Amino acid sequence: MDFSAQLDALQADVDKAKAAVRAAATESRDQIRKRIDQAQVDVDLAVKNAQQQADAAADTARSKWAQMKADAAAKMDDMKARIDRRGAQLDADFAASDAAWAEDAASAAIDYAEWAVDNARLAMLDAIDARAYADDRAKAADR
């Protein structure tokens, strides 16, 4: 497996997210809304992909990761629904409370992403070790 390519793609996604967040901080709500809509399209595609992977996955590890992706996508759907409801809000206190909730959710999502990256690193190292062991066993069997 080419883990380096997968990590490069992940880094590109992180860079894209970072640029979007920086740009959104100075944009109007309409511009931010467009970014949210595009992000939702991206999440929907990821959910569809995760569901297909879950359906196609034969082993437990892939199924678990695909389910985690699907769960994360469901959380994103919940956030999208909150964003949609936000336009109907009139109470400033409620809006401030909603903003605090959204900030906490964003922070938790970043924490989850860090955890996922740490677990991905461990899984990749385990896979590399397993492949090296299998190669060593194959060489020993050929002697």
LOLO-39862 format. One record per atom (N, C-alpha, C, CB): residue number from 1; x, y, z. Coordinates in Angstrom, 3 decimals, decimal comma, padded with zeros to 6 digits. Glycine has a CB too. Layout:
<torfis>
   n     east    north       up
 NUM        X        Y        Z
...
</torfis>
This chain:
<torfis>
   n     east    north       up
   1  000,837 -001,181  000,000
   1  000,000  000,000  000,000
   1  000,881  001,242  000,000
   1 -000,952 -000,001  001,212
   2  000,390  002,260 -000,638
   2  001,130  003,515 -000,696
   2  000,554  004,484  000,340
   2  001,072  004,131 -002,129
   3  001,004  004,317  001,579
   3  000,508  005,163  002,657
   3  000,935  006,616  002,462
   3  001,003  004,645  004,005
   4  002,100  006,814  001,866
   4  002,579  008,188  001,644
   4  001,606  008,963  000,762
   4  003,984  008,178  000,998
   5  001,092  008,329 -000,266
   5  000,136  008,998 -001,147
   5 -001,153  009,328 -000,395
   5 -000,174  008,118 -002,372
   6 -001,589  008,402  000,450
   6 -002,800  008,657  001,234
   6 -002,576  009,814  002,218
   6 -003,227  007,379  001,998
   7 -001,391  009,853  002,829
   7 -001,080  010,945  003,745
   7 -000,950  012,275  003,010
   7  000,205  010,644  004,504
   8 -000,395  012,229  001,792
   8 -000,323  013,455  000,983
   8 -001,724  013,973  000,665
   8  000,459  013,199 -000,329
   9 -002,634  013,066  000,342
   9 -004,018  013,464  000,063
   9 -004,672  014,035  001,317
   9 -004,836  012,263 -000,465
  10 -004,405  013,418  002,467
  10 -004,940  013,928  003,728
  10 -004,393  015,321  004,013
  10 -004,601  012,973  004,887
  11 -003,099  015,505  003,796
  11 -002,485  016,826  004,020
  11 -003,100  017,859  003,089
  11 -000,953  016,765  003,808
  12 -003,364  017,479  001,856
  12 -004,008  018,401  000,919
  12 -005,399  018,782  001,413
  12 -004,095  017,773 -000,484
  13 -006,126  017,808  001,964
  13 -007,454  018,098  002,530
  13 -007,347  019,048  003,713
  13 -008,153  016,799  002,965
  14 -006,352  018,821  004,569
  14 -006,148  019,701  005,723
  14 -005,796  021,109  005,254
  14 -005,034  019,147  006,643
  15 -004,917  021,208  004,271
  15 -004,543  022,519  003,738
  15 -005,742  023,240  003,131
  15 -003,442  022,368  002,689
  16 -006,583  022,483  002,438
  16 -007,800  023,048  001,843
  16 -008,752  023,554  002,932
  16 -008,512  021,994  000,962
  17 -008,922  022,761  003,988
  17 -009,792  023,162  005,092
  17 -009,241  024,396  005,793
  17 -009,954  022,013  006,095
  18 -007,940  024,420  005,995
  18 -007,304  025,559  006,655
  18 -007,504  026,835  005,845
  18 -005,806  025,292  006,862
  19 -007,315  026,746  004,539
  19 -007,497  027,916  003,667
  19 -008,946  028,382  003,680
  19 -007,064  027,590  002,226
  20 -009,878  027,432  003,669
  20 -011,300  027,786  003,682
  20 -011,682  028,488  004,981
  20 -012,165  026,533  003,489
  21 -011,170  027,998  006,103
  21 -011,480  028,599  007,400
  21 -010,888  030,007  007,485
  21 -010,942  027,717  008,552
  22 -009,668  030,161  007,030
  22 -009,045  031,495  007,042
  22 -009,834  032,473  006,178
  22 -007,586  031,415  006,548
  23 -010,214  032,032  004,999
  23 -010,955  032,908  004,091
  23 -012,338  033,226  004,650
  23 -011,082  032,260  002,704
  24 -012,999  032,226  005,221
  24 -014,354  032,420  005,742
  24 -014,390  033,424  006,884
  24 -014,928  031,096  006,210
  25 -013,302  033,538  007,619
  25 -013,260  034,452  008,759
  25 -013,445  035,906  008,339
  25 -011,945  034,297  009,500
  26 -013,217  036,202  007,076
  26 -013,337  037,591  006,605
  26 -014,465  037,766  005,594
  26 -012,024  038,046  005,985
  27 -015,263  036,738  005,385
  27 -016,309  036,787  004,372
  27 -017,670  037,128  004,965
  27 -016,386  035,466  003,645
  28 -018,581  037,484  004,078
  28 -019,966  037,739  004,478
  28 -020,657  036,411  004,767
  28 -020,731  038,530  003,374
  29 -021,813  036,495  005,428
  29 -022,559  035,265  005,723
  29 -022,979  034,557  004,443
  29 -023,794  035,577  006,576
  30 -023,304  035,312  003,392
  30 -023,683  034,683  002,119
  30 -022,516  033,888  001,543
  30 -024,151  035,748  001,104
  31 -021,325  034,453  001,611
  31 -020,152  033,743  001,109
  31 -019,856  032,509  001,968
  31 -018,928  034,680  001,080
  32 -020,014  032,668  003,275
  32 -019,798  031,534  004,182
  32 -020,823  030,447  003,888
  32 -019,890  031,982  005,670
  33 -022,048  030,859  003,637
  33 -023,122  029,898  003,326
  33 -022,774  029,077  002,080
  33 -024,468  030,639  003,115
  34 -022,190  029,730  001,081
  34 -021,775  029,010 -000,129
  34 -020,694  027,990  000,210
  34 -021,261  029,996 -001,206
  35 -019,774  028,379  001,073
  35 -018,722  027,445  001,495
  35 -019,334  026,254  002,241
  35 -017,681  028,165  002,395
  36 -020,323  026,544  003,085
  36 -020,991  025,479  003,836
  36 -021,701  024,526  002,875
  36 -022,000  026,074  004,853
  37 -022,379  025,087  001,884
  37 -023,076  024,244  000,911
  37 -022,096  023,335  000,175
  37 -023,847  025,112 -000,094
  38 -020,935  023,880 -000,207
  38 -019,936  023,074 -000,904
  38 -019,367  022,006  000,035
  38 -018,801  023,972 -001,455
  39 -019,135  022,388  001,281
  39 -018,629  021,421  002,257
  39 -019,645  020,303  002,455
  39 -018,317  022,113  003,605
  40 -020,932  020,645  002,447
  40 -021,974  019,629  002,606
  40 -021,973  018,666  001,421
  40 -023,357  020,292  002,752
  41 -021,775  019,195  000,221
  41 -021,676  018,327 -000,960
  41 -020,502  017,371 -000,794
  41 -021,513  019,170 -002,259
  42 -019,374  017,901 -000,333
  42 -018,193  017,061 -000,124
  42 -018,457  015,986  000,922
  42 -016,998  017,918  000,298
  43 -019,121  016,361  002,014
  43 -019,445  015,396  003,072
  43 -020,411  014,338  002,546
  43 -020,055  016,114  004,300
  44 -021,410  014,765  001,783
  44 -022,366  013,814  001,224
  44 -021,669  012,781  000,338
  44 -023,439  014,553  000,423
  45 -020,709  013,249 -000,448
  45 -019,942  012,320 -001,287
  45 -019,121  011,364 -000,423
  45 -019,015  013,098 -002,248
  46 -018,546  011,880  000,648
  46 -017,766  011,032  001,551
  46 -018,658  009,995  002,225
  46 -017,054  011,886  002,611
  47 -019,873  010,394  002,596
  47 -020,810  009,459  003,214
  47 -021,158  008,352  002,227
  47 -022,091  010,190  003,683
  48 -021,457  008,750  001,011
  48 -021,806  007,759 -000,018
  48 -020,646  006,788 -000,208
  48 -022,160  008,454 -001,368
  49 -019,445  007,330 -000,252
  49 -018,243  006,518 -000,390
  49 -018,084  005,575  000,793
  49 -017,010  007,409 -000,523
  50 -018,273  006,100  002,010
  50 -018,130  005,280  003,213
  50 -019,169  004,171  003,248
  50 -018,250  006,146  004,466
  51 -020,384  004,495  002,834
  51 -021,430  003,471  002,824
  51 -021,107  002,385  001,808
  51 -022,799  004,098  002,513
  52 -020,585  002,776  000,658
  52 -020,197  001,782 -000,342
  52 -019,060  000,920  000,178
  52 -019,787  002,464 -001,655
  53 -018,105  001,553  000,867
  53 -016,995  000,794  001,443
  53 -017,498 -000,159  002,511
  53 -015,940  001,739  002,032
  54 -018,431  000,316  003,328
  54 -018,978 -000,543  004,386
  54 -019,697 -001,737  003,776
  54 -019,941  000,252  005,295
  55 -020,424 -001,495  002,699
  55 -021,134 -002,586  002,036
  55 -020,164 -003,578  001,401
  55 -022,081 -002,033  000,975
  56 -019,083 -003,060  000,855
  56 -018,145 -003,901  000,128
  56 -017,072 -004,526  001,025
  56 -017,489 -003,096 -000,955
  57 -016,882 -003,967  002,197
  57 -015,786 -004,426  003,056
  57 -016,059 -005,829  003,585
  57 -015,577 -003,453  004,227
  58 -015,053 -006,668  003,462
  58 -015,207 -008,036  003,950
  58 -014,631 -008,183  005,352
  58 -014,529 -009,024  002,997
  59 -013,627 -007,391  005,668
  59 -013,001 -007,558  006,976
  59 -013,509 -006,539  007,985
  59 -011,496 -007,448  006,853
  60 -013,349 -006,870  009,230
  60 -013,893 -006,081  010,328
  60 -013,271 -004,694  010,416
  60 -013,692 -006,808  011,629
  61 -011,977 -004,582  010,242
  61 -011,312 -003,281  010,394
  61 -011,852 -002,273  009,388
  61 -009,791 -003,429  010,225
  62 -011,976 -002,680  008,142
  62 -012,507 -001,757  007,131
  62 -013,940 -001,367  007,454
  62 -012,437 -002,387  005,731
  63 -014,719 -002,317  007,890
  63 -016,108 -002,030  008,225
  63 -016,189 -001,037  009,374
  63 -016,851 -003,319  008,585
  64 -015,345 -001,206  010,371
  64 -015,345 -000,286  011,509
  64 -014,990  001,127  011,065
  64 -014,362 -000,763  012,587
  65 -013,953  001,251  010,242
  65 -013,549  002,585  009,781
  65 -014,628  003,192  008,895
  65 -012,210  002,516  009,017
  66 -015,210  002,393  008,040
  66 -016,282  002,903  007,186
  66 -017,462  003,353  008,036
  66 -016,730  001,832  006,173
  67 -017,776  002,597  009,092
  67 -018,871  002,988  009,982
  67 -018,536  004,284  010,709
  67 -019,168  001,871  010,999
  68 -017,278  004,435  011,114
  68 -016,864  005,679  011,774
  68 -017,030  006,863  010,827
  68 -015,397  005,582  012,254
  69 -016,681  006,665  009,556
  69 -016,863  007,732  008,570
  69 -018,346  008,066  008,426
  69 -016,268  007,321  007,201
  70 -019,170  007,041  008,353
  70 -020,607  007,263  008,216
  70 -021,169  007,981  009,442
  70 -021,337  005,929  008,003
  71 -020,692  007,608  010,634
  71 -021,132  008,284  011,854
  71 -020,715  009,745  011,848
  71 -020,567  007,584  013,089
  72 -019,495  010,010  011,412
  72 -019,015  011,397  011,344
  72 -019,849  012,191  010,339
  72 -017,510  011,442  010,953
  73 -020,199  011,558  009,252
  73 -021,020  012,237  008,248
  73 -022,407  012,539  008,805
  73 -021,132  011,381  006,971
  74 -022,949  011,640  009,610
  74 -024,249  011,896  010,236
  74 -024,154  013,098  011,169
  74 -024,739  010,651  011,012
  75 -023,045  013,204  011,865
  75 -022,820  014,365  012,739
  75 -022,786  015,642  011,895
  75 -021,488  014,207  013,548
  76 -022,183  015,553  010,721
  76 -022,140  016,710  009,830
  76 -023,548  017,081  009,362
  76 -021,231  016,424  008,617
  77 -024,374  016,087  009,113
  77 -025,765  016,363  008,735
  77 -026,482  017,116  009,848
  77 -026,512  015,053  008,415
  78 -026,211  016,723  011,096
  78 -026,808  017,415  012,241
  78 -026,346  018,869  012,285
  78 -026,446  016,697  013,559
  79 -025,049  019,089  012,042
  79 -024,538  020,467  012,018
  79 -025,190  021,271  010,903
  79 -023,010  020,473  011,843
  80 -025,374  020,655  009,755
  80 -026,004  021,332  008,628
  80 -027,432  021,727  008,990
  80 -025,992  020,432  007,374
  81 -028,143  020,853  009,672
  81 -029,509  021,161  010,093
  81 -029,518  022,340  011,057
  81 -030,165  019,934  010,748
  82 -028,534  022,383  011,970
  82 -028,444  023,511  012,893
  82 -028,163  024,801  012,132
  82 -027,351  023,263  013,944
  83 -027,324  024,721  011,121
  83 -027,017  025,894  010,306
  83 -028,280  026,375  009,600
  83 -025,905  025,573  009,276
  84 -029,053  025,437  009,080
  84 -030,295  025,794  008,395
  84 -031,282  026,470  009,341
  84 -030,934  024,553  007,777
  85 -031,351  025,970  010,568
  85 -032,281  026,564  011,553
  85 -031,802  027,931  012,022
  85 -032,447  025,632  012,766
  86 -030,530  028,171  011,963
  86 -029,951  029,410  012,468
  86 -030,577  030,638  011,809
  86 -028,447  029,412  012,245
  87 -030,931  030,527  010,539
  87 -031,516  031,663  009,832
  87 -032,848  032,098  010,410
  87 -031,691  031,326  008,385
  88 -033,548  031,221  011,080
  88 -034,865  031,545  011,629
  88 -034,787  032,095  013,050
  88 -035,748  030,317  011,607
  89 -033,620  032,123  013,618
  89 -033,483  032,568  014,999
  89 -033,603  034,085  015,114
  89 -032,149  032,105  015,568
  90 -034,252  034,515  016,163
  90 -034,410  035,936  016,414
  90 -033,768  036,341  017,737
  90 -035,885  036,309  016,410
  91 -033,614  035,438  018,654
  91 -033,117  035,717  019,993
  91 -031,584  035,772  019,999
  91 -033,621  034,653  020,983
  92 -031,023  036,900  020,416
  92 -029,572  037,079  020,439
  92 -028,916  036,132  021,433
  92 -029,218  038,523  020,784
  93 -029,552  035,891  022,585
  93 -028,993  034,969  023,566
  93 -028,941  033,556  023,004
  93 -029,813  034,997  024,859
  94 -030,004  033,168  022,334
  94 -030,033  031,842  021,727
  94 -028,954  031,746  020,639
  94 -031,439  031,540  021,136
  95 -028,792  032,803  019,864
  95 -027,775  032,805  018,810
  95 -026,380  032,696  019,408
  95 -027,885  034,075  017,954
  96 -026,142  033,386  020,523
  96 -024,838  033,305  021,188
  96 -024,599  031,897  021,729
  96 -024,745  034,338  022,330
  97 -025,634  031,293  022,286
  97 -025,538  029,930  022,783
  97 -025,258  028,956  021,638
  97 -026,827  029,537  023,517
  98 -025,926  029,158  020,521
  98 -025,725  028,315  019,350
  98 -024,299  028,470  018,817
  98 -026,749  028,663  018,254
  99 -023,793  029,699  018,832
  99 -022,415  029,934  018,371
  99 -021,423  029,211  019,272
  99 -022,098  031,448  018,339
 100 -021,651  029,264  020,591
 100 -020,764  028,553  021,521
 100 -020,823  027,050  021,268
 100 -021,149  028,863  022,987
 101 -022,051  026,511  021,033
 101 -022,179  025,091  020,730
 101 -021,411  024,744  019,461
 101 -023,656  024,702  020,582
 102 -021,537  025,578  018,426
 102 -020,856  025,320  017,153
 102 -019,341  025,363  017,326
 102 -021,293  026,343  016,092
 103 -018,855  026,295  018,136
 103 -017,414  026,371  018,392
 103 -016,934  025,134  019,145
 103 -017,072  027,643  019,188
 104 -017,711  024,686  020,127
 104 -017,356  023,460  020,856
 104 -017,361  022,251  019,931
 104 -018,326  023,228  022,025
 105 -018,356  022,185  019,049
 105 -018,431  021,067  018,106
 105 -017,234  021,078  017,154
 105 -019,747  021,125  017,305
 106 -016,845  022,264  016,710
 106 -015,679  022,370  015,825
 106 -014,414  021,927  016,547
 106 -015,517  023,813  015,310
 107 -014,278  022,341  017,791
 107 -013,110  021,938  018,582
 107 -013,088  020,427  018,791
 107 -013,105  022,658  019,942
 108 -014,247  019,856  019,086
 108 -014,333  018,406  019,259
 108 -014,006  017,680  017,956
 108 -015,733  018,007  019,750
 109 -014,439  018,232  016,835
 109 -014,147  017,611  015,539
 109 -012,647  017,623  015,258
 109 -014,903  018,337  014,409
 110 -011,988  018,709  015,631
 110 -010,528  018,773  015,454
 110 -009,855  017,750  016,357
 110 -009,991  020,201  015,760
 111 -010,316  017,646  017,607
 111 -009,764  016,634  018,518
 111 -009,957  015,231  017,945
 111 -010,429  016,737  019,910
 112 -011,137  014,975  017,392
 112 -011,418  013,675  016,793
 112 -010,492  013,425  015,599
 112 -012,895  013,589  016,357
 113 -010,265  014,456  014,808
 113 -009,378  014,309  013,655
 113 -007,957  013,984  014,105
 113 -009,386  015,589  012,802
 114 -007,508  014,644  015,172
 114 -006,171  014,341  015,703
 114 -006,104  012,886  016,164
 114 -005,816  015,296  016,878
 115 -007,157  012,438  016,852
 115 -007,215  011,051  017,312
 115 -007,192  010,109  016,109
 115 -008,484  010,806  018,174
 116 -007,955  010,452  015,078
 116 -008,019  009,602  013,888
 116 -006,660  009,522  013,201
 116 -009,075  010,130  012,906
 117 -005,954  010,639  013,138
 117 -004,622  010,642  012,522
 117 -003,670  009,766  013,343
 117 -004,068  012,097  012,409
 118 -003,720  009,891  014,673
 118 -002,871  009,048  015,514
 118 -003,176  007,567  015,301
 118 -003,054  009,414  016,991
 119 -004,452  007,229  015,213
 119 -004,835  005,840  014,983
 119 -004,451  005,376  013,584
 119 -006,329  005,665  015,194
 120 -004,551  006,272  012,617
 120 -004,136  005,919  011,261
 120 -002,634  005,647  011,220
 120 -004,506  007,043  010,269
 121 -001,860  006,462  011,926
 121 -000,410  006,248  011,974
 121 -000,114  004,875  012,574
 121  000,291  007,368  012,801
 122 -000,771  004,549  013,684
 122 -000,566  003,250  014,314
 122 -000,974  002,121  013,369
 122 -001,359  003,159  015,627
 123 -002,099  002,274  012,695
 123 -002,570  001,238  011,765
 123 -001,592  001,062  010,602
 123 -003,971  001,593  011,226
 124 -001,056  002,175  010,079
 124 -000,097  002,081  008,975
 124  001,184  001,405  009,423
 124  000,214  003,468  008,413
 125  001,684  001,763  010,612
 125  002,902  001,128  011,117
 125  002,673 -000,363  011,353
 125  003,366  001,807  012,418
 126  001,496 -000,703  011,858
 126  001,146 -002,114  012,055
 126  001,114 -002,839  010,713
 126 -000,221 -002,246  012,770
 127  000,528 -002,210  009,703
 127  000,445 -002,825  008,376
 127  001,843 -003,020  007,776
 127 -000,422 -001,960  007,435
 128  002,692 -002,021  007,940
 128  004,067 -002,120  007,414
 128  004,816 -003,244  008,132
 128  004,829 -000,765  007,584
 129  004,649 -003,306  009,454
 129  005,289 -004,370  010,232
 129  004,766 -005,746  009,817
 129  005,055 -004,147  011,737
 130  003,453 -005,847  009,633
 130  002,858 -007,126  009,225
 130  003,383 -007,549  007,857
 130  001,316 -007,024  009,195
 131  003,515 -006,610  006,930
 131  004,041 -006,927  005,605
 131  005,501 -007,357  005,701
 131  003,901 -005,718  004,662
 132  006,307 -006,660  006,511
 132  007,719 -007,018  006,681
 132  007,839 -008,415  007,276
 132  008,442 -005,988  007,581
 133  006,987 -008,719  008,264
 133  007,001 -010,043  008,878
 133  006,615 -011,111  007,855
 133  006,045 -010,086  010,086
 134  005,587 -010,831  007,071
 134  005,154 -011,795  006,052
 134  006,266 -012,027  005,032
 134  003,871 -011,299  005,341
 135  006,927 -010,957  004,639
 135  008,046 -011,087  003,686
 135  009,182 -011,900  004,291
 135  008,563 -009,695  003,262
 136  009,494 -011,648  005,572
 136  010,540 -012,429  006,254
 136  010,169 -013,906  006,318
 136  010,778 -011,887  007,676
 137  008,917 -014,206  006,643
 137  008,454 -015,590  006,723
 137  008,529 -016,257  005,342
 137  007,004 -015,646  007,275
 138  008,177 -015,504  004,298
 138  008,234 -016,053  002,946
 138  009,660 -016,370  002,541
 138  007,615 -015,084  001,951
 139  010,585 -015,487  002,912
 139  012,008 -015,720  002,612
 139  012,516 -016,934  003,368
 139  012,857 -014,481  002,971
 140  012,118 -017,057  004,626
 140  012,559 -018,203  005,452
 140  012,011 -019,507  004,906
 140  012,113 -018,025  006,917
 141  010,812 -019,479  004,365
 141  010,206 -020,684  003,809
 141  010,877 -021,108  002,513
 141  008,726 -020,466  003,573
 142  011,461 -020,151  001,780
 142  012,123 -020,460  000,507
 142  013,500 -021,061  000,699
 142  012,234 -019,216 -000,337
 143  014,064 -020,971  001,876
 143  015,426 -021,468  002,108
 143  015,480 -022,936  002,124
 143  015,978 -020,952  003,381
</torfis>
